[in-house]
Amino acid sequence: MHSLIALLTDFGLDDPYVGQMKAVLARECPDSTVTDLTHGVEPFNIAQGAFFLAASAPHFPEGAVLLAVVDPGVGSGRPILVARQDGRTIVAPDNGLAALALIPEHAELHHVNQLPEKASATFHGRDIFAPIAARIARGEALSGFCHPVSAEETVRPLWTEPLMGRGKCSARVLHVDRFGNCVLNLRAGALGPLHNLQISTPLGRELPAVDTYSDLPEGAPGLLEGSQGFFEIAVNLGSAARQLGLSMGDAVTLRWDA
């Protein structure tokens, strides 16, 4: 069975870890095509990895297996999640990494209950996750090594959703891209039309809501719905992170006329 397996990790490319995972996939499922989504997730940053996964999953074809490993709890008793949604399968530690990508009422959720007998306690990506992804890519039934779970039995961290109130939203920065755009945990379309928007940041600034970067004067900050499906704070031809003093994980408050 020919299948596509996409890899997302915080392993980087300096060490042999990604190559070893690919070696296992090639051995266990030689007919699969393996592609790299990214291995540049900041080490241990589950929220950033969750954003990358959520923004990218819809672009993969049905039948794809998305293997995501950002796993600070490797070797512990944390469960392994296998989730199916829109014809795609996500394999990830159940630590919130898949939470942004999944709509609980639309996803089939499972925990793995059959693990390899021999596995390194510190490299489950190679010894556990890759073999699981290969089994799925080969077309094995999940019932052979998983059991279904409810959404309440999976991890959904507080940063998965912003705190919404009347004329107010408390959000967090999930990611700062190489241009300095600050992606928030606020999905595009969530706010509707905005008037007299202002944003509280470490420096305190009032920002307009715009459609695209060029709607802002050069060097001016604003808020827009980005291409990755989430709102972002941006500066036209500049870095919002540097100008506003924002970093991943920072809280921001949006206020507007309700």
Secondary structure, 3 states (H helix, E strand, C coil): CCCEEEEEECCCCCCCHHHHHHHHHHHHCCCCEEEEEECCCCCCCHHHHHHHHHHHHHHCCCCCEEEEECCCCCCCCCCEEEEEECCEEEEEECCCCCHHHCCHHHCEEEEECCCCCCCCCCCHHHHHHHHHHHHHHCCCCHHHCEEECCHHHCCCCHHHCCEEECCEEEEEEEEECCCCCEEEEEECCCCCCCCCCEEECCCCECCCECCCHHHCCCCCEEEEECCCCEEEEEECCECHHHHHCCCCCCEEEEECCC
